[in-house]
């Protein structure tokens, strides 16, 4: 409204100044209105509409009548109203508009004045500019309440077609309230456009009271003159980012502005995009400027005509006085002047109206100067009207004047990150979890504290109910936000977020995996790989039961359709069994069921596409198959080539890393990694474990990456039997032995079958966050007692 009043003053003042035909009372009336408006603007520009009042705007409309603005009847023809209000900028875009009519509606967002002038000037200089070029000058709306505009798809749709959905978020920061208790708070500093702050606070309080919104302890409104500040205190341990995302999803802190840019064009409502709106305004503005110029030209020509008559009268002053003295009346005097000096009616009347004090030489020179000035003004206006280019230059100049006077920085920030779409992953904490898989295709998600830390040689704790003839197949540790890649025995890979697996208790039966991924009939999942990030330098190494190996870039699996994609090409009788992440600098350790081991560099394994078979990893003897595979990171094998086997000590004082062997009968041992030398692929390998005739290798791990102060391993191994019993023990309790030793008992399997799977857990990151453990429900069979400590892994 303030800009409208300023435009009103700028437009009307020169027009009235040039209008010499206005009566003295009309001019005096105009100046009264002018001074009143100026005082209001100086007093309080932000409330000028309230201060001006109805009467002042009524006077303004009367002035529009004096200035030849077209007036049309109002809705009931009882009064007349101006057909338009001239404006230097498209106020429809500047201030925005919202309204509902019969069968139609409009909803246009506000924009920044400076950006609007820039895009208008750009279109003047380049009428063929594309929408993308215009967006460089005005990238989007600018709401007076600020906030974050999420994504540009809605803006592009609105500017292209006139209809689009713009997502606006309030601005919120996270502040730490207490460093000791680590309590934090979410501070709301800006809210979306047309959102009521009180209603927002009430809605948040209702959601907290109904327990729909968790993690909030208190809400305070600390807003004052300096700005908005709504403090939302969080409970101890609450994740601020999760709470904030829930606020976006459940409250008006994130809302949508549905653009419907409908305007009246040539008397008809029409939905228009940005460029069409700007072009329509330029056409309107050209018409306004041309009409204003013609009006000024007419006024200047009329005034110059009168001034020329006055100058003629002053040049022949004595004769004019004689004619007036001899005349019998005003009509006779006017007729005499017209006949004597060939004057028009207006010129004769102007000569007769001159007062005696203006008959001196100085006044004559003023009229002469005024005539020259009017002539110059007429010349400029004529030049302006002679070319559309000149009119557009004047439009640009007047728009830039407003920009220089009222420029303000952008308040709404454009965020191109995610378009404001909140997914389930945005409101789920990225916590560690345990995933248990069975051979029949059942899976369940459990908290890491479900299983206690126990001593070596104990029975362990049951992982829960299993179906008839079902057995545990895998047990992994990952985080909620990880992508879990499911590799099947047929060489197909599927993908799903870890949090998609329903959380359940230890005794629950689990969820069929077919409800999460689209498995074919008879297809089994043989390897699960959690991936937190698809890095460019990461690869997946795949090993089949018959000893074929290949390496594929991890990026090939970043986008997997719901029906899965091919990971490896298999021949009949072979199946994909092990998949691990690696880099080119890592080593891969492979072991067969008979205990043969090969250490090879990942760099010599050629990277292939997905739909290939791979190369031979190990020469297997008759009846032997591959048993396990693990990756040795680059920093842990730098000195392997220099190590000598005779310098190895097999006591607990030896330093890692080690290869941890686990047999199917529950035995295990650690062998120093320096006992094995690197070799190419397609070799027989070295003996790593000497088994009895009834035992075979179940798994092999590289341990010793996480060490305590005494140089011992800080890792834990989780063993799962075929009957579903789980035992979690420390790696440091497993003795270090030679390659030919039998090992020690890790888990007693009197009635529990054989070891089905084993998983390694690093406990170094957990030492600071020990949680109270659950007491084991099963009795231990050795003299040692369970430690009763549950470490979150």
Secondary structure, DSSP 4 states (H G I P E B T S, - for coil): -HHHHHHHHHHHHHHHHH-TTS-HHHHHHHHHHHHHHHHHHHH-GGGHHHHHHHHHHHHHHHHHHHTT--EEE-TTSSSEEES----SS-HHHHT-EEEEETTEEEEE----HHHHHHHHHHHHH-TT--HHHHHTT--S---TT--EEE-SHHHHHHHHHSEEEEEEE-EEEEEEEETTTTEEEEEEEE--TT--HHHHHHHHHHHHHTTSS-SEEEEEE--BTTB--EEEEE-TT--HHHHHHHHHHHSTTEEEEEEE-EEEETTEEEE--HHHHHHHHHHHHHHHHHHHHHHHHHHHHHHHHHHHHHHHHHHTHHHHHHHHHH-SSHHHHHHHHHHHH---HHHHHHHHH--GGG-SHHHHHHHHHHHHHHHHHHHHHHHHHT-HHHHHHHHHHHHHHHHHHH-----SEEE-SSTTPPPGGGGS---EEEEEEETTSEEEEE-GGGS-BB-TT---EE-----TT--EEEEEEEETTPEEEEEETTSEEEEEEGGGSPB--TTS--EEGGGTS-PPTT--EEEEEEES---TT-EEEEEETTSEEEEEEGGGGSS--TT-EE-----TT--EEEEEEE-TT-EEEEEETT-EEEEEEGGGS-B--SS---EE-B-PPTT--EEEEEEE-GGGSTTTTT--GGG---STT--S-EEEEEETTSEEEEEEGGGS-B--SSB--EE-----TT--EEEEEEE-SSB-TTS-B-EEEEEEETTSEEEEEEGGGSPB--TT---EESS--SSS-SEEEEEEEE-TTTTTSEEEPPPPSSPPSSSS----EEE--
